[in-house]
Amino acid sequence: MNCKPGDLAYLSSDCVNEGVIVEVLSAGPLFEGDPTWHCKSRTPIFCEIRSWDGRVLKGTRSMTEICVADKHLRPISGVPVADEKTVETNIPEALRLALGIQPLVWA
């Protein structure tokens, strides 16, 4: 699966509303064998209201909460919260020497 609840994602090029950013709220029902997500957008999205067998029921409507197939979502990843480097390796060499900080030596 591409997403999980709490993710921000954008609608892929396979969707009519390509590029719209949504928040993934919760898992939805399977649609045509594919997992779906309940999503919310800030701006209205134009969607076809379909039955679970794929028939269009009410034409196109504008809404902010929609159910989207996982295959149409691409998660937006952010910058990692924690840096894997230690404090000593982030300090420039000249500053380490001036402060008398010795580099870590592994035995």
BADREN-77909 format. One record per residue: residue number from 1; x, y, z of N, C-alpha, C, O in turn. Coordinates in nm, 3 decimals. Layout:
residues N
(NUM (X Y Z) (X Y Z) (X Y Z) (X Y Z)) ...
//
This chain:
residues 107
(1 (0.085 -0.118 0.000) (0.000 0.000 0.000) (0.089 0.123 0.000) (0.198 0.124 0.057)) (2 (0.039 0.228 -0.065) (0.116 0.352 -0.077) (0.106 0.439 0.047) (0.204 0.505 0.083)) (3 (-0.009 0.441 0.113) (-0.033 0.538 0.221) (-0.079 0.471 0.350) (-0.106 0.351 0.355)) (4 (-0.086 0.553 0.455) (-0.140 0.511 0.583) (-0.211 0.631 0.646) (-0.184 0.745 0.606)) (5 (-0.300 0.609 0.743) (-0.372 0.721 0.805) (-0.275 0.825 0.860) (-0.173 0.792 0.921)) (6 (-0.307 0.951 0.839) (-0.224 1.062 0.885) (-0.131 1.117 0.778) (-0.078 1.227 0.793)) (7 (-0.110 1.042 0.670) (-0.023 1.088 0.561) (-0.087 1.201 0.482) (-0.209 1.209 0.471)) (8 (-0.004 1.288 0.429) (-0.046 1.379 0.323) (-0.006 1.311 0.193) (0.102 1.252 0.183)) (9 (-0.093 1.320 0.094) (-0.065 1.255 -0.034) (-0.122 1.342 -0.146) (-0.207 1.428 -0.122)) (10 (-0.074 1.317 -0.266) (-0.134 1.387 -0.380) (-0.194 1.283 -0.473) (-0.150 1.168 -0.478)) (11 (-0.296 1.326 -0.547) (-0.362 1.237 -0.641) (-0.275 1.222 -0.764) (-0.229 1.322 -0.820)) (12 (-0.252 1.099 -0.807) (-0.162 1.070 -0.918) (-0.225 1.106 -1.053) (-0.341 1.147 -1.060)) (13 (-0.146 1.089 -1.157) (-0.190 1.126 -1.292) (-0.302 1.036 -1.344) (-0.364 1.068 -1.445)) (14 (-0.328 0.925 -1.275) (-0.438 0.838 -1.316) (-0.574 0.897 -1.276) (-0.678 0.846 -1.319)) (15 (-0.575 1.002 -1.196) (-0.698 1.062 -1.145) (-0.734 1.187 -1.225) (-0.648 1.251 -1.284)) (16 (-0.861 1.219 -1.224) (-0.909 1.341 -1.291) (-0.853 1.464 -1.221) (-0.820 1.563 -1.286)) (17 (-0.841 1.459 -1.089) (-0.795 1.572 -1.009) (-0.646 1.562 -0.980) (-0.604 1.580 -0.865)) (18 (-0.566 1.535 -1.080) (-0.422 1.514 -1.064) (-0.357 1.629 -0.987) (-0.380 1.746 -1.016)) (19 (-0.274 1.592 -0.888) (-0.196 1.691 -0.814) (-0.264 1.748 -0.690) (-0.198 1.817 -0.612)) (20 (-0.392 1.722 -0.669) (-0.461 1.773 -0.551) (-0.405 1.703 -0.428) (-0.388 1.581 -0.427)) (21 (-0.376 1.781 -0.323) (-0.321 1.726 -0.199) (-0.436 1.693 -0.104) (-0.528 1.772 -0.086)) (22 (-0.429 1.573 -0.045) (-0.531 1.527 0.048) (-0.465 1.474 0.175) (-0.347 1.439 0.175)) (23 (-0.542 1.470 0.283) (-0.499 1.406 0.406) (-0.567 1.271 0.414) (-0.689 1.262 0.398)) (24 (-0.491 1.166 0.438) (-0.546 1.031 0.449) (-0.603 1.016 0.590) (-0.529 1.025 0.689)) (25 (-0.735 0.991 0.600) (-0.801 0.984 0.730) (-0.809 0.843 0.785) (-0.771 0.818 0.899)) (26 (-0.859 0.749 0.704) (-0.876 0.612 0.751) (-0.891 0.518 0.632) (-0.910 0.561 0.518)) (27 (-0.882 0.388 0.661) (-0.898 0.288 0.555) (-1.044 0.284 0.512) (-1.135 0.297 0.593)) (28 (-1.063 0.266 0.382) (-1.197 0.253 0.328) (-1.222 0.110 0.285) (-1.136 0.024 0.305)) (29 (-1.337 0.083 0.226) (-1.368 -0.052 0.180) (-1.292 -0.086 0.052) (-1.241 0.003 -0.016)) (30 (-1.284 -0.213 0.021) (-1.223 -0.254 -0.105) (-1.314 -0.210 -0.220) (-1.436 -0.221 -0.211)) (31 (-1.255 -0.160 -0.329) (-1.330 -0.122 -0.447) (-1.268 -0.194 -0.566) (-1.153 -0.169 -0.602)) (32 (-1.345 -0.282 -0.628) (-1.297 -0.363 -0.739) (-1.169 -0.438 -0.699) (-1.077 -0.454 -0.780)) (33 (-1.164 -0.485 -0.574) (-1.050 -0.561 -0.525) (-0.933 -0.479 -0.477) (-0.835 -0.535 -0.428)) (34 (-0.939 -0.347 -0.490) (-0.828 -0.259 -0.449) (-0.860 -0.190 -0.317) (-0.976 -0.154 -0.293)) (35 (-0.759 -0.171 -0.230) (-0.781 -0.096 -0.105) (-0.808 0.051 -0.135) (-0.756 0.107 -0.232)) (36 (-0.889 0.113 -0.050) (-0.919 0.256 -0.065) (-0.896 0.326 0.068) (-0.882 0.263 0.173)) (37 (-0.891 0.460 0.061) (-0.873 0.544 0.180) (-0.978 0.654 0.181) (-1.012 0.710 0.078)) (38 (-1.029 0.684 0.301) (-1.111 0.802 0.319) (-1.014 0.919 0.330) (-0.925 0.918 0.415)) (39 (-1.031 1.019 0.245) (-0.939 1.133 0.239) (-1.016 1.264 0.247) (-1.135 1.270 0.217)) (40 (-0.945 1.368 0.288) (-1.004 1.501 0.297) (-0.912 1.601 0.228) (-0.790 1.596 0.245)) (41 (-0.971 1.691 0.149) (-0.892 1.796 0.083) (-0.942 1.933 0.130) (-1.055 1.946 0.177)) (42 (-0.858 2.032 0.117) (-0.900 2.168 0.154) (-0.990 2.230 0.048) (-1.079 2.309 0.079)) (43 (-0.966 2.193 -0.076) (-1.046 2.247 -0.185) (-1.138 2.137 -0.239) (-1.101 2.019 -0.235)) (44 (-1.255 2.173 -0.289) (-1.347 2.072 -0.342) (-1.287 1.996 -0.460) (-1.216 2.053 -0.543)) (45 (-1.316 1.869 -0.465) (-1.270 1.781 -0.573) (-1.394 1.735 -0.649) (-1.496 1.702 -0.588)) (46 (-1.385 1.733 -0.780) (-1.497 1.686 -0.861) (-1.485 1.536 -0.877) (-1.385 1.486 -0.930)) (47 (-1.587 1.464 -0.832) (-1.585 1.318 -0.832) (-1.713 1.263 -0.894) (-1.818 1.325 -0.890)) (48 (-1.699 1.144 -0.950) (-1.817 1.070 -0.994) (-1.863 0.986 -0.876) (-1.783 0.918 -0.812)) (49 (-1.991 0.992 -0.847) (-2.046 0.910 -0.740) (-2.080 0.775 -0.802) (-2.166 0.765 -0.890)) (50 (-2.010 0.669 -0.755) (-2.026 0.535 -0.814) (-2.074 0.436 -0.710) (-2.050 0.451 -0.591)) (51 (-2.141 0.335 -0.758) (-2.177 0.222 -0.673) (-2.053 0.133 -0.663) (-1.956 0.153 -0.736)) (52 (-2.056 0.035 -0.572) (-1.939 -0.050 -0.553) (-1.915 -0.145 -0.670) (-1.811 -0.210 -0.678)) (53 (-2.013 -0.153 -0.762) (-1.989 -0.234 -0.882) (-1.942 -0.147 -0.999) (-1.930 -0.196 -1.111)) (54 (-1.914 -0.018 -0.972) (-1.855 0.070 -1.073) (-1.953 0.154 -1.152) (-1.910 0.236 -1.234)) (55 (-2.084 0.137 -1.131) (-2.182 0.218 -1.205) (-2.185 0.360 -1.152) (-2.179 0.382 -1.031)) (56 (-2.194 0.459 -1.243) (-2.209 0.599 -1.203) (-2.352 0.619 -1.156) (-2.446 0.589 -1.229)) (57 (-2.369 0.670 -1.033) (-2.501 0.686 -0.975) (-2.560 0.825 -0.993) (-2.674 0.839 -1.036)) (58 (-2.483 0.928 -0.960) (-2.538 1.063 -0.957) (-2.457 1.162 -1.039) (-2.466 1.282 -1.014)) (59 (-2.378 1.118 -1.133) (-2.297 1.210 -1.210) (-2.182 1.265 -1.128) (-2.134 1.199 -1.036)) (60 (-2.138 1.386 -1.161) (-2.023 1.447 -1.095) (-2.069 1.543 -0.986) (-2.162 1.621 -1.005)) (61 (-2.001 1.535 -0.870) (-2.030 1.626 -0.759) (-1.900 1.683 -0.706) (-1.793 1.626 -0.727)) (62 (-1.910 1.794 -0.638) (-1.795 1.859 -0.577) (-1.798 1.831 -0.427) (-1.898 1.858 -0.361)) (63 (-1.688 1.776 -0.374) (-1.684 1.744 -0.231) (-1.541 1.754 -0.177) (-1.445 1.753 -0.253)) (64 (-1.529 1.764 -0.045) (-1.397 1.772 0.017) (-1.358 1.643 0.087) (-1.239 1.624 0.117)) (65 (-1.451 1.552 0.115) (-1.419 1.422 0.172) (-1.454 1.316 0.069) (-1.568 1.307 0.024)) (66 (-1.354 1.236 0.032) (-1.373 1.139 -0.075) (-1.309 1.006 -0.037) (-1.229 0.998 0.057)) (67 (-1.343 0.903 -0.109) (-1.281 0.772 -0.095) (-1.196 0.751 -0.220) (-1.248 0.757 -0.332)) (68 (-1.066 0.727 -0.202) (-0.971 0.718 -0.314) (-0.899 0.583 -0.309) (-0.856 0.538 -0.203)) (69 (-0.887 0.520 -0.425) (-0.811 0.395 -0.433) (-0.664 0.423 -0.400) (-0.609 0.525 -0.442)) (70 (-0.603 0.333 -0.325) (-0.463 0.349 -0.286) (-0.372 0.368 -0.407) (-0.275 0.443 -0.400)) (71 (-0.403 0.303 -0.518) (-0.319 0.313 -0.638) (-0.318 0.454 -0.698) (-0.231 0.485 -0.779)) (72 (-0.415 0.539 -0.659) (-0.421 0.676 -0.710) (-0.355 0.778 -0.617) (-0.356 0.898 -0.645)) (73 (-0.298 0.731 -0.506) (-0.236 0.821 -0.408) (-0.085 0.805 -0.406) (-0.034 0.693 -0.416)) (74 (-0.014 0.916 -0.393) (0.132 0.915 -0.377) (0.164 0.993 -0.249) (0.137 1.113 -0.243)) (75 (0.221 0.927 -0.147) (0.250 0.998 -0.021) (0.354 1.107 -0.041) (0.444 1.097 -0.125)) (76 (0.340 1.211 0.039) (0.437 1.321 0.039) (0.527 1.299 0.159) (0.480 1.306 0.273)) (77 (0.657 1.273 0.137) (0.747 1.250 0.248) (0.815 1.379 0.287) (0.846 1.464 0.203)) (78 (0.837 1.392 0.414) (0.904 1.511 0.465) (1.049 1.484 0.497) (1.102 1.377 0.467)) (79 (1.112 1.581 0.557) (1.251 1.569 0.600) (1.254 1.484 0.725) (1.170 1.502 0.813)) (80 (1.348 1.392 0.737) (1.356 1.310 0.858) (1.370 1.397 0.983) (1.438 1.499 0.980)) (81 (1.306 1.355 1.091) (1.309 1.432 1.215) (1.444 1.423 1.283) (1.496 1.524 1.331)) (82 (1.503 1.304 1.286) (1.631 1.285 1.353) (1.742 1.265 1.251) (1.724 1.194 1.152)) (83 (1.855 1.328 1.277) (1.972 1.311 1.192) (2.054 1.197 1.250) (2.070 1.189 1.372)) (84 (2.106 1.111 1.166) (2.181 0.996 1.214) (2.322 1.032 1.260) (2.386 0.950 1.326)) (85 (2.373 1.149 1.227) (2.508 1.187 1.265) (2.512 1.229 1.411) (2.415 1.283 1.464)) (86 (2.625 1.203 1.475) (2.641 1.245 1.613) (2.683 1.392 1.616) (2.725 1.448 1.515)) (87 (2.669 1.453 1.733) (2.703 1.595 1.748) (2.848 1.620 1.708) (2.878 1.720 1.643)) (88 (2.939 1.529 1.747) (3.080 1.549 1.720) (3.108 1.557 1.569) (3.195 1.634 1.528)) (89 (3.039 1.480 1.489) (3.067 1.481 1.345) (3.005 1.601 1.275) (3.040 1.630 1.161)) (90 (2.913 1.671 1.342) (2.852 1.789 1.284) (2.931 1.917 1.313) (2.906 2.021 1.253)) (91 (3.026 1.909 1.406) (3.105 2.027 1.442) (3.225 2.037 1.347) (3.299 1.940 1.331)) (92 (3.244 2.154 1.285) (3.360 2.169 1.195) (3.491 2.140 1.269) (3.503 2.165 1.389)) (93 (3.589 2.086 1.195) (3.717 2.045 1.253) (3.786 2.158 1.330) (3.836 2.134 1.440)) (94 (3.789 2.279 1.277) (3.857 2.392 1.343) (3.791 2.424 1.477) (3.861 2.453 1.574)) (95 (3.659 2.419 1.483) (3.588 2.448 1.608) (3.614 2.337 1.710) (3.631 2.366 1.828)) (96 (3.618 2.213 1.665) (3.648 2.102 1.756) (3.786 2.121 1.819) (3.802 2.102 1.939)) (97 (3.887 2.159 1.736) (4.022 2.180 1.788) (4.026 2.296 1.886) (4.091 2.288 1.989)) (98 (3.955 2.406 1.852) (3.953 2.525 1.940) (3.888 2.494 2.075) (3.931 2.546 2.178)) (99 (3.786 2.410 2.074) (3.716 2.377 2.199) (3.780 2.259 2.272) (3.743 2.229 2.385)) (100 (3.875 2.194 2.208) (3.941 2.081 2.270) (3.857 1.953 2.269) (3.876 1.865 2.353)) (101 (3.766 1.944 2.176) (3.682 1.824 2.168) (3.756 1.719 2.086) (3.796 1.744 1.972)) (102 (3.773 1.603 2.144) (3.841 1.492 2.076) (3.738 1.412 1.996) (3.628 1.386 2.044)) (103 (3.775 1.374 1.874) (3.683 1.288 1.797) (3.668 1.151 1.863) (3.760 1.103 1.929)) (104 (3.552 1.090 1.844) (3.530 0.957 1.901) (3.616 0.855 1.827) (3.622 0.855 1.704)) (105 (3.682 0.769 1.902) (3.765 0.664 1.843) (3.706 0.533 1.891) (3.692 0.509 2.011)) (106 (3.673 0.449 1.795) (3.614 0.319 1.830) (3.725 0.215 1.841) (3.813 0.206 1.755)) (107 (3.719 0.137 1.947) (3.821 0.034 1.971) (3.792 -0.091 1.894) (3.868 -0.188 1.902)) 
//
